[in-house]
Amino acid sequence: MTIRQQQKSQTRLMALEGLRGVAAVMVVIYHLTLLFHSSLVLGGTNMVYGMPWGSFLSGNFAVAIFFVLSGFVLTVGFFKSKDEGIIRKLALKRYIRLALPATVSILVGCAVTCFPILKQWAAMSGELQYQPNFFVALYDGLVGIFAGQSSWTYNHPTWTMFWEFLGSFIVFASCWLLGKSTKRYWLYIFLVLVLFQTWLLGFAIGMILADLYVNRPKVFTGHRLGLLALFLGIYLGGYPVGEVSNTLYRVFNLPGLPSQQIYLTIGGGLVLFAVLSMSSLQRLFSLRPLATLGKYTFSLYLIHLPILDTVCTGVFVALSGAGYDYNNSMTMAILIFTAVAIPIVWLFERYIDKPAIRLSSIVASILAR
């Protein structure tokens, strides 16, 4: 590979960090929208619900992008090197990598319920309406969210950890068993058919794209095809969570057709394909602010909701009670939430997420030996 090709490949992979960061911001915007203008995402007469641009407010679409990206990032290194040691090391790291930050975020959510005023504010947002129980929170973080047994009592976004963990090991096993064989294409077909009605489909799509990216790079050289994939992905990403009969998506609302998550997952796969195919998107998502944001994605995803449910809700309630109108109260609440969230996310990444990555690598190295 020439230096120019290496630089181009690095730009593509940096762009994925930017895409991941944008998806995390989409989740935050989704929860803010649920709090202040829920009809935009849950249904109502407006110019957003049931429209393609509604994809930018869709937290579930952002999650679909996360899952596709995970399938790609976790396997692309293996397809490049064909080294099974990469898969083994990633598999040994995976639990600690996910569990420690997720558990801390759940404990933070549990701690919020210990303070009556914070609990009252959180209850107004529809979240954290439970009694504090440290042992329940600890169990949820270390076991429940990975075993599908948790009710995500204290931090709802951790529902994705079950799918993230299971999907990771599905792609690890696929690469380990048939990653070097031409028979892997039959495995891909089998996985798509079996996982079609679940969130796990995103991991399979990501793995397939990683295989093509390494072994069939010409697939990603069509700018027009990438542009078509981008528009179609955004269109599918706007599939609404509620009633679809009066929207552009009513054609999908037929007996026997797949559920919303399937369209979102396919849309996420198409968006990733577009980013891998279009140099303009790669330059956009690899810009330093977006690429840097990708570093804080997991921290932002895990810790934003406890902050939103307390700080944002509390400021809004205080300003509304002081006589400010709805829009002014909302605007100030979002601004203060943002100002508070930025340093907390930075601290979470530095003192929770980064040490979890380091510890997972140490444990994986010990176990590998």
C-alpha positions as CSV (number, residue, x, y, z in Angstrom):
1,M,0.0,0.0,0.0
2,T,1.4,3.4,-1.0
3,I,1.7,6.3,1.5
4,R,-1.2,8.1,-0.3
5,Q,-3.4,5.0,0.0
6,Q,-2.5,4.7,3.7
7,Q,-3.4,8.3,4.3
8,K,-6.7,7.8,2.5
9,S,-7.5,4.7,4.6
10,Q,-6.6,6.5,7.8
11,T,-9.0,9.4,6.8
12,R,-11.8,6.9,6.2
13,L,-11.3,5.3,9.6
14,M,-11.0,8.7,11.3
15,A,-14.3,9.6,9.7
16,L,-15.9,6.7,11.5
17,E,-15.0,8.3,14.8
18,G,-16.7,11.4,13.7
19,L,-19.8,9.5,12.6
20,R,-19.8,7.8,16.0
21,G,-19.7,11.1,17.7
22,V,-22.5,12.5,15.6
23,A,-24.6,9.5,16.5
24,A,-24.0,10.1,20.2
25,V,-25.2,13.7,19.8
26,M,-28.3,12.4,18.0
27,V,-29.1,10.3,21.1
28,V,-28.8,13.4,23.3
29,I,-30.9,15.5,21.0
30,Y,-33.5,12.7,20.9
31,H,-33.8,12.7,24.7
32,L,-34.0,16.5,24.8
33,T,-36.8,16.3,22.2
34,L,-38.6,13.7,24.2
35,L,-38.5,16.0,27.2
36,F,-39.6,19.2,25.6
37,H,-41.3,18.4,22.3
38,S,-42.2,14.7,22.4
39,S,-44.7,14.9,19.5
40,L,-41.8,15.4,17.1
41,V,-40.6,11.8,17.8
42,L,-43.6,10.0,19.2
43,G,-46.3,11.2,16.8
44,G,-48.4,14.3,16.1
45,T,-49.2,16.9,13.5
46,N,-45.9,18.5,12.6
47,M,-43.3,18.7,9.9
48,V,-40.9,16.3,11.5
49,Y,-42.7,13.2,12.5
50,G,-42.8,10.6,9.8
51,M,-40.5,12.6,7.5
52,P,-37.0,11.6,6.4
53,W,-35.3,14.4,8.3
54,G,-36.9,13.0,11.4
55,S,-33.9,10.6,11.2
56,F,-31.7,13.3,12.8
57,L,-33.9,13.2,15.9
58,S,-34.1,9.4,16.1
59,G,-32.3,7.9,19.0
60,N,-33.0,4.4,17.7
61,F,-31.5,5.3,14.4
62,A,-28.4,6.5,16.2
63,V,-28.3,3.2,18.1
64,A,-28.5,1.3,14.8
65,I,-25.5,3.2,13.5
66,F,-23.6,2.3,16.7
67,F,-24.3,-1.4,16.2
68,V,-23.3,-1.3,12.5
69,L,-20.1,0.6,13.4
70,S,-19.3,-1.9,16.1
71,G,-19.6,-4.8,13.7
72,F,-17.3,-3.0,11.3
73,V,-14.6,-1.7,13.8
74,L,-14.4,-5.0,15.8
75,T,-13.6,-7.1,12.7
76,V,-11.9,-4.9,10.1
77,G,-8.5,-5.4,11.8
78,F,-8.9,-9.2,11.5
79,F,-9.8,-9.0,7.8
80,K,-6.7,-6.9,7.2
81,S,-4.3,-9.2,9.1
82,K,-6.1,-12.6,9.2
83,D,-4.6,-12.8,12.7
84,E,-6.9,-14.7,15.0
85,G,-5.0,-13.2,17.9
86,I,-6.8,-9.9,17.3
87,I,-10.2,-11.5,17.7
88,R,-9.0,-13.3,20.9
89,K,-7.7,-10.2,22.5
90,L,-10.8,-8.2,21.6
91,A,-13.0,-10.9,23.0
92,L,-11.1,-11.0,26.3
93,K,-11.3,-7.2,26.6
94,R,-15.0,-6.8,25.8
95,Y,-16.7,-7.4,29.1
96,I,-14.5,-5.1,31.2
97,R,-14.5,-2.5,28.4
98,L,-18.3,-2.3,28.5
99,A,-19.1,-3.2,32.1
100,L,-17.0,-0.8,34.1
101,P,-18.2,2.5,32.4
102,A,-21.8,1.2,32.2
103,T,-21.8,0.2,35.9
104,V,-20.5,3.6,37.0
105,S,-23.2,5.3,34.9
106,I,-25.9,3.2,36.5
107,L,-24.5,3.9,40.0
108,V,-24.7,7.6,39.2
109,G,-28.3,7.2,38.2
110,C,-28.9,5.3,41.4
111,A,-27.2,8.1,43.5
112,V,-29.5,10.6,41.9
113,T,-32.5,8.9,43.5
114,C,-30.9,9.4,46.9
115,F,-31.6,13.1,46.8
116,P,-35.3,14.0,47.1
117,I,-35.1,17.2,45.0
118,L,-33.1,15.5,42.2
119,K,-35.5,12.5,42.3
120,Q,-38.4,14.8,42.0
121,W,-36.9,16.5,39.0
122,A,-36.1,13.2,37.4
123,A,-39.6,11.9,37.9
124,M,-40.9,14.9,36.0
125,S,-38.9,13.7,32.9
126,G,-40.4,10.3,33.2
127,E,-37.1,8.7,34.3
128,L,-35.6,7.4,37.5
129,Q,-38.9,6.9,39.3
130,Y,-37.4,4.2,41.6
131,Q,-36.1,3.8,45.1
132,P,-32.3,3.8,45.5
133,N,-30.8,0.4,45.9
134,F,-27.0,0.2,45.6
135,F,-26.9,-3.6,45.2
136,V,-29.6,-3.6,42.5
137,A,-27.7,-1.0,40.6
138,L,-24.4,-2.9,41.0
139,Y,-26.0,-6.1,39.8
140,D,-27.6,-4.4,36.8
141,G,-24.3,-2.9,35.8
142,L,-22.2,-6.1,36.2
143,V,-24.7,-8.8,35.2
144,G,-28.2,-7.7,34.5
145,I,-27.6,-5.5,31.4
146,F,-25.5,-8.2,29.8
147,A,-27.9,-11.0,30.6
148,G,-31.1,-9.3,29.5
149,Q,-32.4,-9.4,33.1
150,S,-32.2,-5.7,33.9
151,S,-35.1,-3.2,33.7
152,W,-32.5,-0.4,33.2
153,T,-33.9,1.2,36.3
154,Y,-31.3,3.8,36.9
155,N,-29.9,4.6,33.4
156,H,-32.1,3.6,30.5
157,P,-29.5,3.9,27.6
158,T,-27.7,0.9,29.1
159,W,-30.3,-1.3,27.4
160,T,-28.0,-1.4,24.4
161,M,-25.3,-3.3,26.4
162,F,-27.1,-6.6,26.0
163,W,-27.1,-6.3,22.2
164,E,-23.6,-4.8,22.1
165,F,-22.1,-7.6,24.1
166,L,-24.0,-10.4,22.3
167,G,-23.4,-8.9,18.9
168,S,-19.7,-8.5,19.5
169,F,-19.3,-12.2,20.3
170,I,-21.4,-13.2,17.3
171,V,-19.0,-11.4,14.9
172,F,-16.0,-12.7,16.9
173,A,-17.2,-16.3,16.5
174,S,-17.9,-15.8,12.9
175,C,-14.4,-14.5,12.1
176,W,-12.8,-17.2,14.3
177,L,-14.7,-20.0,12.6
178,L,-14.8,-19.0,8.9
179,G,-13.1,-15.7,8.6
180,K,-10.4,-17.1,6.4
181,S,-12.7,-19.3,4.4
182,T,-14.6,-18.6,1.2
183,K,-17.5,-20.3,2.9
184,R,-17.9,-17.3,5.1
185,Y,-20.2,-15.8,2.5
186,W,-22.7,-18.5,3.2
187,L,-22.3,-17.7,6.9
188,Y,-23.2,-14.1,6.1
189,I,-26.4,-15.1,4.4
190,F,-27.3,-17.4,7.3
191,L,-26.6,-14.6,9.9
192,V,-28.7,-12.1,8.0
193,L,-31.6,-14.5,7.8
194,V,-31.4,-15.6,11.4
195,L,-30.8,-12.1,12.9
196,F,-33.1,-10.2,10.6
197,Q,-35.7,-9.3,13.2
198,T,-33.3,-8.3,15.9
199,W,-30.8,-5.5,16.6
200,L,-28.0,-8.1,16.1
201,L,-28.5,-7.6,12.3
202,G,-26.4,-4.4,12.6
203,F,-23.4,-6.3,13.7
204,A,-23.6,-8.7,10.8
205,I,-24.0,-5.9,8.4
206,G,-21.0,-4.1,9.9
207,M,-18.9,-7.3,9.6
208,I,-19.9,-7.8,6.0
209,L,-18.9,-4.2,5.2
210,A,-15.6,-4.7,6.9
211,D,-14.9,-7.8,4.8
212,L,-15.8,-5.9,1.6
213,Y,-13.8,-2.9,2.7
214,V,-10.6,-5.0,3.0
215,N,-11.1,-7.6,0.3
216,R,-13.3,-5.8,-2.2
217,P,-12.3,-2.2,-1.9
218,K,-13.6,-1.3,-5.4
219,V,-17.1,-1.7,-3.9
220,F,-16.6,1.6,-2.1
221,T,-15.2,3.7,-5.0
222,G,-18.6,4.8,-6.5
223,H,-19.4,8.3,-5.5
224,R,-22.9,8.2,-7.0
225,L,-23.7,4.9,-5.4
226,G,-22.5,6.3,-2.1
227,L,-24.7,9.3,-2.5
228,L,-27.7,7.1,-3.3
229,A,-26.9,5.0,-0.2
230,L,-26.7,8.1,1.9
231,F,-30.2,9.4,0.9
232,L,-31.8,6.0,1.2
233,G,-30.1,5.5,4.6
234,I,-31.4,8.8,5.9
235,Y,-34.9,8.0,4.5
236,L,-35.0,4.6,6.3
237,G,-33.6,6.2,9.4
238,G,-36.6,8.5,9.6
239,Y,-39.0,5.5,10.1
240,P,-41.2,6.6,13.0
241,V,-41.5,4.9,16.3
242,G,-45.3,5.2,16.4
243,E,-48.1,5.4,13.9
244,V,-47.0,5.3,10.3
245,S,-50.3,5.1,8.4
246,N,-50.4,8.9,7.7
247,T,-46.7,9.2,6.9
248,L,-44.3,8.6,4.0
249,Y,-43.6,5.2,5.5
250,R,-47.1,3.8,5.2
251,V,-46.0,1.6,2.4
252,F,-44.0,-0.4,5.0
253,N,-47.0,-0.7,7.3
254,L,-48.3,-4.1,5.9
255,P,-48.8,-7.4,7.6
256,G,-45.7,-9.6,7.5
257,L,-43.2,-6.8,6.9
258,P,-40.3,-6.3,9.3
259,S,-40.4,-4.0,12.4
260,Q,-39.0,-0.5,12.7
261,Q,-35.6,-1.6,14.0
262,I,-34.9,-3.5,10.7
263,Y,-35.4,-0.4,8.6
264,L,-33.3,1.6,10.9
265,T,-30.5,-1.0,10.9
266,I,-30.5,-1.2,7.1
267,G,-30.4,2.6,7.1
268,G,-27.4,2.6,9.4
269,G,-25.6,0.2,7.1
270,L,-26.3,2.4,4.1
271,V,-25.0,5.5,5.9
272,L,-21.8,3.6,6.8
273,F,-21.4,2.5,3.2
274,A,-21.9,6.1,2.1
275,V,-19.1,7.3,4.5
276,L,-16.8,4.6,3.3
277,S,-17.5,5.5,-0.4
278,M,-17.6,9.3,-0.5
279,S,-14.4,11.3,0.1
280,S,-16.5,14.4,0.8
281,L,-18.2,12.7,3.8
282,Q,-14.8,11.3,4.9
283,R,-13.4,14.8,5.0
284,L,-16.4,16.1,6.8
285,F,-16.5,13.5,9.6
286,S,-12.7,13.4,10.0
287,L,-12.6,17.2,10.8
288,R,-10.9,17.6,14.2
289,P,-14.0,18.6,16.2
290,L,-16.0,15.6,15.0
291,A,-13.2,13.1,15.2
292,T,-12.3,14.4,18.7
293,L,-16.0,14.0,19.7
294,G,-15.8,10.4,18.7
295,K,-13.3,9.8,21.6
296,Y,-16.0,10.9,24.1
297,T,-18.9,8.9,22.4
298,F,-19.3,6.2,25.0
299,S,-18.9,8.6,27.9
300,L,-21.5,11.0,26.4
301,Y,-23.9,8.1,25.7
302,L,-23.7,6.7,29.1
303,I,-23.8,9.7,31.4
304,H,-25.9,12.3,29.6
305,L,-29.3,11.1,30.7
306,P,-28.8,11.4,34.5
307,I,-27.6,14.9,33.9
308,L,-30.5,15.7,31.6
309,D,-33.0,14.3,34.0
310,T,-31.8,16.4,36.9
311,V,-29.9,19.5,35.8
312,C,-32.0,20.2,32.6
313,T,-35.3,19.4,34.2
314,G,-34.5,21.3,37.4
315,V,-33.5,24.5,35.6
316,F,-36.6,24.3,33.4
317,V,-38.8,23.9,36.5
318,A,-37.1,26.7,38.3
319,L,-37.4,29.1,35.4
320,S,-41.0,28.2,34.6
321,G,-41.9,28.7,38.3
322,A,-40.2,32.1,38.1
323,G,-42.5,33.2,35.3
324,Y,-40.4,32.6,32.2
325,D,-42.3,31.3,29.2
326,Y,-41.9,27.8,27.9
327,N,-39.4,28.5,25.1
328,N,-37.1,30.7,27.1
329,S,-37.1,28.2,30.0
330,M,-36.4,25.4,27.6
331,T,-33.5,27.3,25.8
332,M,-31.9,28.2,29.1
333,A,-32.3,24.7,30.5
334,I,-30.6,23.2,27.4
335,L,-27.7,25.7,27.5
336,I,-27.0,25.0,31.2
337,F,-27.4,21.3,30.6
338,T,-24.7,21.6,27.9
339,A,-22.4,23.6,30.0
340,V,-22.7,21.1,32.9
341,A,-22.5,18.0,30.6
342,I,-19.3,19.0,28.8
343,P,-16.9,18.9,31.8
344,I,-18.7,15.8,33.3
345,V,-18.3,13.9,30.1
346,W,-14.7,14.9,30.0
347,L,-14.1,13.7,33.5
348,F,-16.0,10.5,32.8
349,E,-13.9,9.7,29.8
350,R,-10.6,10.6,31.6
351,Y,-11.2,8.8,34.9
352,I,-13.7,6.0,34.0
353,D,-13.7,5.2,30.3
354,K,-10.0,5.5,29.6
355,P,-9.0,3.5,32.7
356,A,-11.6,0.8,31.7
357,I,-9.9,0.5,28.3
358,R,-6.5,0.3,30.0
359,L,-7.6,-2.3,32.5
360,S,-9.4,-4.4,29.9
361,S,-6.1,-4.5,27.9
362,I,-4.1,-5.6,30.9
363,V,-6.6,-8.3,31.8
364,A,-6.8,-9.5,28.2
365,S,-3.0,-9.7,28.0
366,I,-2.8,-11.8,31.3
367,L,-5.6,-14.1,30.2
368,A,-4.1,-14.5,26.7
369,R,-0.9,-15.8,28.2
